[in-house]
Every structure is written in structure tokens, then in C-alpha cells.
Amino acid sequence: MQDKNDKTRKRYVRKKVCKFCADKIQFIDYKDLKTVRSFVTERGKIIPRRISGNCAMHQRDITTAVKRARNIALLPFASER
């Protein structure tokens, strides 16, 4: 009986707020590695919007910044194994 209740119970998930909208940041600079690196995994993948909580506009800006930083070798394309 306990197992059935565990499967049907829904968990309350708090809505994530865009960090950039909250701080009213308009421009995301690719040279700001501290900010850009926080949206990239250890493997070098860009963290998706549903996980990071960014709005669509800022997620596109993050993606562009990561790709620019990779092209000028500020960030690696992939991690070392």
C-alpha cells in the first residue's frame, strides 16, 4: 500500500528564476569566464535552460558567449578524460 502512495504523490518544485533577469543584466560577456563557466558542465556541455532556470533570451546569450569563448580558447570544447 505504501508503494502506491509514493508513486502517485507529486513533489512541489519551485520555479527557477533567471539569474540575469533578477540582477537586470542586459549583456553577457564571453570574457567573463566566472559567469560563463558556471553554465558549462565538467564535460564541456552547455547546461540546458530547464536545469539552469534561465529565460530564453538569456539562454541564447549564454550559448553565444560559450561558443565565442571556445573559439578563442578561453574555454575547452571538451574536457580531458
KAWOGI-V65903 format. One record per run of one state. SS is the DSSP state (H for helix, E for strand, - for the rest). FROM is the first residue (numbers start at 1). TO is the last residue. Records with the same first field share a line. If there is no record, write none. Layout:
SS: FROM-TO, FROM-TO
//
This chain:
-: 1-1, 9-18, 23-32, 38-39, 41-45, 47-48, 53-55, 72-81
H: 2-8, 19-22, 33-37, 49-52, 56-71
E: 40-40, 46-46
//
